[in-house]
Amino acid sequence: MSDPEKLVDEIEALGRRLAEARASIATRIIGQGQVVDLSLAALLSGGHALLMGLPGLGKTLLVDTLSTVMGLTAARIQFTPDLMPADILGSEVLET
C-alpha cells in the first residue's frame, strides 16, 4: 500500500491541477461555472454528457476548450433527423 502522506500529497496535487483547468476554462467560458464543473465531472469519471441548449450558448466552445485544456481531441458532428448511431460508430456485420 502507498504511504498515506504520499497519497494525500497526490490528491492535493490533482486538486491543484483541476483548479488550474477550471481557471483556464473560465477565461473562455464566462458565467457557466456549474456547466463547466458538471462537464469536467463527466469527463473525469469516464462518463458521457449531453449538452443541450439554444444556439449560441457556447456548447461547442465549451467542448473545444475542454479538449484543449485536457490535451484531447474533439470532433463536431452536425446531427440530422436521419442520422443513426451506426453512422457515427460504425456497425459490425456478422457473416455466417
N, C-alpha and C positions, 0 to 999 in steps of 0.2 A: 504494500500500500504506500501511497505517497505521504510525505510529511505534511501534517495539517497546515503548518505555516506556509509551506510552498504552495499548497492548494489555495489558500486564502490570497496569496500574492498573485497567483494566476487569475483568479476570479476578479480581483481588483483591476488587474491589467486589462482583462476583457471588458470590464465596465468602462474603463477609460477609453478604450478603442471604440466602444459603442457610442459613448458620449461624443467622441470626435466625429463619428459617422453621422450622428444626428445633427451636429453643428454644421457639417459640410452640406448636408441635405437642406438645412434651414436657410442656407444662403440662396437657394433657388426656389424652394417651396415655402411660401410665407403664409402663416396663419392656418396651417393644416397639421398641427402637431400630432393630433390623435390619429389621423390617417397615416402619417409617417411612422408613428410608433406601431400601429397595427400591421402595416406593411412590413416593417422590419421584423416583427414577431413572426409573421407568416413565413418570411424568407429564412430566418434563422432556425425555425423549427422544422424546416423541410416541408412545409405545407403549401397550400395554394391560397390565392386571394383573387377575388373577383372585384375589380374596381368599376363601380357604376356611377354615373353622374351625367349631367348635362354637358354638351360640347363646350370646350373652352375652360374647364375647371382644372386642368393640369394633370390629368391621369397619365398621359403619355410622357409628359415631362417628369413626373414622379418616377415612373418605371425606368426611364433613361438615366435619371440621376441616381437611383438606387443601384442600377447596374454599374455605373461609373464608379461610385463610391465603394462598392463591394468588389470591384475588379472582375465583373462578369460581363457577359454579352447579352444584349436584348434585341429582340426582333419584334416588329409590329405586324399584326395580321388584321386586315380590314375584313370584318365579318359581313357576310351577306346571308339572306334567308335560306339559300340553298346550300350553304357550306356545312359539311358534315365533319365530325371529329376525324374520320379516316382520311379526309383530305389533308389534314394537318399532320397527323401522327403516322399516317401510312396504314396499310392493312396487311394482314397475313392471310395468304390463300393456301389452304391445305389441299394437297392433291393426294388422292387415294389410288 
